[in-house]
């Protein structure tokens, strides 16, 4: 059993490659996408941070290892999570909503929390869609820890003072969305444990993987969400921490 189940939705690229069949034939796009499924570091950092503070966490990476609806439900029933967190990018938004609806069908009392770039900037849309209870905006480790503690201790009535969240409360004529103050980015990245890669089945891990050595970006490229998600001030991990993770991965 787990207090929290974190989910990485499957990619929506199947529909994209189908629509671009002539292009994919020229550059072998399906083969390309099959090779670039690195660890979901955002979720694994959150999982590691929650574990560090004593919470039971499980991770399901549906991008690397897709499951049928029945298999996914079997996993959820086995874990019996009280909180389900879903990482959402724009390409996975509609699939993530389907996952959230499935969770609510299993247990309407389970709290569904969404995070990631798409819902950070489209929080109201996501909350009004129905199955999502709370959105964690921007970087999620500290916010998710505060939120987990509050939900497990006091439920939705105890989350109003948490920075960096948006949440919806059912009303007679729809859902009222509340957005709390933004949470400052974590100043010392060495406070974070290494991503909890051990929570992903070793058989599904890639031959090569990625790691993050810093966060934030002073630029504002229109095709990139780095500065909007993590702030314009660049923050670096220590050299010692980076080298230690390299040795661990090797």
N, C-alpha and C positions, 0 to 999 in steps of 0.2 A: 504493500500500500504506500501511497505517496500523498503528502500534503498538497504538492503542486505537480502538475503534469505540464511540461512545456512542449509545444508542437511547432515544428517547421513545416509549413504546408508544401505540397508538391508544386513544381513549377508549372506555369501556364504555357510554357514554350511549345508544347505539342501542337496547340492550335496555331501558334505563330508559324511554325515550320510547315504546317499543312497549307497555310495561306500563301507561303512563299516557296512553293514546291520548286519552281524553276530556279530560284536562287539557291535553295538548299542542295539541288543537284550539282550546282557549279562549285560550291564550297564545302560540300559534305556537312551541312549544318547539324543534322541529328547526331552524327558522330562527335562533332565538336561539343555540343551541349552535354553529351553523355560523359565527357571527360572533365567538366569544370563544375563539379559539385563539392566544393571544399566544406570543411566543418562549419556549421552554423554558429560562428563565434559569438554573436550577440547573445543567443540563447545559452550557450555553454558558459559564458562569463556570468550571466545571471544565475544559472544553476550552481556554479561554483561558489558564488557569493552567498546564495541562500544556504547551501550545504555548510559553508564556513560558520554560519550563524545558527546551525542546529536544525534546519528544516529538511524533511525528506523530499527529494526531488527526483523525477524521472523525465527523460527526454525521448520524444518520438520524432525522428527525422524522416518525414514522408517524401522529401525531395530525393534523398538517396535510395530509400527503400519504400516505395509505394505500398499501401495496404488497401484491400477491398474494404467496403463499408462494414461488413460483418467482422472482418479481422480487426479493424480499428475499434469497433464497439467492444469486442472481446478484450482488447488491451485496456480500454477505459474501465470496463467493469472489473478487470483484475486489479487495476491500480486504485480505483475508487478515490480519485482526487477531489478535494474540496475546492481547489482553484485550478483552472486550466488557462495557461497563457499561450497565446498564439502570436508568432512573429509575422508581420504582414508587410510585404512590398506591393507595389501597384499591380505587378503581374500575377500575384497570388491572392489578391483581395477577394475575388468572388469565390475561389476555392476555400479560402479561410472562412468566409461566411457560412459555407456549407458545413465545414467542420464544426463551427460554433453552434449551428442549428442541431447537428447530430448530438453534440454534448448536451445541449439543453433538452433534447428529446430523451436522452438517457436519464438525466437528473436536472430538472428545472432549478433546483436549489444550488447547483454548482455555479460558482462565479467564473465568468469568462472574461479574461483580461487580454487586451490586444496591445501590442507594441510594434515598433518598427517605423520606417520612414513614411509609409502611406498614411497610417492612422495618426501619426504625429501631426501631419499637416491637414488631414481630413477627418479630425476627430468627431466633429458633430455629425457628419454624414455617416460614419461608421456606427456611432451610437444610435442614431435614428433608424438604422437598418434593422435593429431588433435583437439579435442574439448576443450582442456584446454589451457587457455591463460597465466596464471600465477601460479607459485607454491610458496607457503609460506613455507620456510624451518624451521625446529625446532619449538620452542615455538612461538605461533602465535599472542598473544594479541597486542603487540606494533607494530609488522609488519603489521597486518591487519588494525589497526587504521591508520597508515601512508598511507597504500595502498588505503584504502577507501577514505581518504581525497584527495589523488592525482588523483584517477580515476574520482571521482565525479566533481572535479574542472577542470582537464585538460586532462583526458583520458590517453591512453597508452604512449603518448609522455612525460608525466610528472613523470614517475615512475623510471627512471634510477638511481636516487640517493638514493633509499630506500634500506636499508640493509636487508638481509635475504630473498631475493626473486630470483627466476629464471623465465624468461619469453621468449616467442617465438615471433618472428616477421616474417610474411610470406615473402618469397623470391621466385624468379622465379623457383628455383630448390629445393624447400622444405622450411623448417622453420629453421631460425637461432636462436639458444638458447643462451641467455645471463644470466650469473650468477653474481649477485652482492655480495659484501663482506658480511660475516656472521654477524648477529646481536648478541651482547653479551646477555646472559640470564638476565632476570629481577632480580635485586639484592634484592629488598624488595617486597616479595610476598604479604604483607599486602596492597600494592597499588591496588591490584586487588579486585574488588567487588566479593561477593559470586556469584557462577554460577547462571545464569538466569533460574532457574528451572521453573519459572512461564510461560516461553515461550513454555513449553511442556504441552500438555493437561493433566490436573490433573487425568483424568480417565485412562491415560496410564502410570502413574508413578508407580513404583514398591512399594511393602510393605516395603522393605528395600532398602537403597541406599548406595552409597560410597561417600567419600570425600577425598580430597587431603590435607595433612598437610605439605608437603614439595616437593621439586623437586631436581633432580640431584642425581647422585650416583657415589661414588669413585671407583666402581668396573667395570669390563668389561666383564660380562658373555656373552658368544656367543649366548645364546638363548634370550637375552633381549636387548631392544633398549633404556633403561632409560638413560644411561650415554651418548650415542651418540645423543639422542634427546635433553637432558636437561643439559648436561655438567657433569663433574666429581666432581664439588664442590657442596656439599649438602647445600641447602637453605631451611630454615624452616619458616613457618608462626608463628606468635606470639601465645602463649598459649591462650590469650584472644580472638583472632580471631577464633581459632579452637573451643573453648568452645561455643562461640556465634553461630557458624554454627551448632554445635551439638544441641543446644537448638532450633534453627530454624527448623532443620530437625525433631526433636522430636515433 
